[in-house]
Amino acid sequence: MEKHILIIEDDQEISELFQMIFEAVGYHTTVLNIAPNPEFIDKGGFHLIVMDIRLIGSRYNGNELCRLFKSSYPNNKTPVLLMSAESNGDILAQECGADGFMGKPFDVDNLLTRAFEMMA
């Protein structure tokens, strides 16, 4: 079964880069430039969520959406990888229950390795 990754990133160029990276190695992607409601994530059948912390123009930041998703749907074990250039991004990721954190800028090979491990 093809793995399906949800990418939530407000920067159009970065979201397109994520999409190219993941699709080049055979993953199916859905890209959103604003934060969806947690129910969308729960019902989406995703294998991984890659989400920026700072989502300008959204009603939630990535860490807020992660916290809402994890608390509202505790039986959904879809891993969440938060990404950010924020200096405290790792702390925000830990506090909201994210399954992982990567800083920006990121190394493509490290991103793919991390995604593969989180979906295993």
Secondary structure, 3 states (H helix, E strand, C coil): CCCEEEEECCCHHHHHHHHHHHHHCCCEEEEECCCCCHHHHHHCCCCEEEEECCCCCCCCCHHHHHHHHHHHCCCCCCCEEEEECCCCHHHHHHHHCCCEEEECCCCHHHHHHHHHHHHC
